[in-house]
């Protein structure tokens, strides 16, 4: 019985892994090009990291310990990869007061825009009429607005790199429910959610120049090894990167 349960669980994981691969997308704004030797100044803002537990019923409960551990792991992994990005990479200083509020707002806006790109331009079933035309003409036009120039340190830089990472890990009960649903009525139930967005923003115009967005990422960010894998996926295809990137799922 135990062997059968393990086999069914593996089957469910494989099924959702196949679905996950199809959700990954990257895009570059028309005409944008960035070489590793262009000496552009890129501010890297602290990644927004959220980690939750998912109950059997599907409810998400933020887990402070997991979030703190994941944030540390991701920041270490990101620091280790920054030299490979080329150009002049500058970690954003800790912001205070109004500056801190503005950074939080733009990080949240970046996440919202990234989800909109996935839902309304990448995913063929939901494309807005304007984005259908954009796709036919190979146009990628999204912006966070020109007031992004008010971010701290923005006046002395060319671009900003934003990273948003959200994970929810399914409980044992949720995983068992996933298998039972597949065996019984054949209903697909997700166990856990793992979305990550990395984007390069023009600090003069607010235009989204490059986006790597994935609603089903790999790597357990609660471990150093998993965070390294996650950061490699987030920065895969980064413009001007001077070293091979990417990681197996």
HULINFEN-V325592 format. One record per residue. N is the residue number from 1. RES is the residue in one small letter. NEAR is the number of other C-alpha atoms within 8 Angstrom. Layout:
# HULINFEN-V325592
n;res;near
N;RES;NEAR
N;RES;NEAR
This chain:
# HULINFEN-V325592
n;res;near
1;x;4
2;x;5
3;x;6
4;x;7
5;x;8
6;x;8
7;x;8
8;x;9
9;x;11
10;x;8
11;x;8
12;x;11
13;x;8
14;x;8
15;x;8
16;x;9
17;x;8
18;x;8
19;x;8
20;x;11
21;x;8
22;x;6
23;x;9
24;x;11
25;x;9
26;x;9
27;x;8
28;x;9
29;x;11
30;x;8
31;x;4
32;x;7
33;x;5
34;x;7
35;x;10
36;x;12
37;x;7
38;x;7
39;x;7
40;x;9
41;x;12
42;x;13
43;x;14
44;x;11
45;x;10
46;x;9
47;x;11
48;x;9
49;x;10
50;x;9
51;x;14
52;x;13
53;x;13
54;x;16
55;x;12
56;x;12
57;x;6
58;x;7
59;x;7
60;x;9
61;x;8
62;x;9
63;x;9
64;x;7
65;x;6
66;x;10
67;x;14
68;x;8
69;x;10
70;x;14
71;x;11
72;x;8
73;x;14
74;x;15
75;x;10
76;x;8
77;x;12
78;x;10
79;x;7
80;x;7
81;x;8
82;x;9
83;x;7
84;x;8
85;x;14
86;x;13
87;x;13
88;x;8
89;x;12
90;x;8
91;x;8
92;x;9
93;x;4
94;x;5
95;x;8
96;x;7
97;x;6
98;x;6
99;x;10
100;x;10
101;x;9
102;x;9
103;x;10
104;x;8
105;x;8
106;x;10
107;x;12
108;x;8
109;x;9
110;x;12
111;x;10
112;x;8
113;x;10
114;x;11
115;x;9
116;x;9
117;x;9
118;x;11
119;x;10
120;x;12
121;x;14
122;x;9
123;x;9
124;x;7
125;x;4
126;x;8
127;x;12
128;x;8
129;x;6
130;x;6
131;x;10
132;x;10
133;x;8
134;x;11
135;x;10
136;x;7
137;x;6
138;x;7
139;x;9
140;x;10
141;x;9
142;x;7
143;x;8
144;x;12
145;x;8
146;x;10
147;x;7
148;x;13
149;x;11
150;x;7
151;x;9
152;x;7
153;x;8
154;x;14
155;x;9
156;x;6
157;x;12
158;x;12
159;x;13
160;x;14
161;x;12
162;x;15
163;x;14
164;x;13
165;x;12
166;x;11
167;x;11
168;x;12
169;x;11
170;x;13
171;x;11
172;x;7
173;x;9
174;x;14
175;x;12
176;x;9
177;x;10
178;x;13
179;x;11
180;x;8
181;x;12
182;x;12
183;x;7
184;x;7
185;x;6
186;x;7
187;x;7
188;x;7
189;x;8
190;x;7
191;x;11
192;x;10
193;x;11
194;x;12
195;x;12
196;x;14
197;x;15
198;x;13
199;x;13
200;x;12
201;x;13
202;x;12
203;x;15
204;x;8
205;x;11
206;x;14
207;x;13
208;x;14
209;x;11
210;x;13
211;x;13
212;x;15
213;x;15
214;x;11
215;x;11
216;x;12
217;x;12
218;x;10
219;x;11
220;x;9
221;x;13
222;x;11
223;x;10
224;x;10
225;x;9
226;x;12
227;x;16
228;x;14
229;x;12
230;x;14
231;x;11
232;x;11
233;x;12
234;x;12
235;x;11
236;x;9
237;x;9
238;x;8
239;x;10
240;x;11
241;x;12
242;x;8
243;x;6
244;x;5
245;x;9
246;x;9
247;x;7
248;x;4
249;x;5
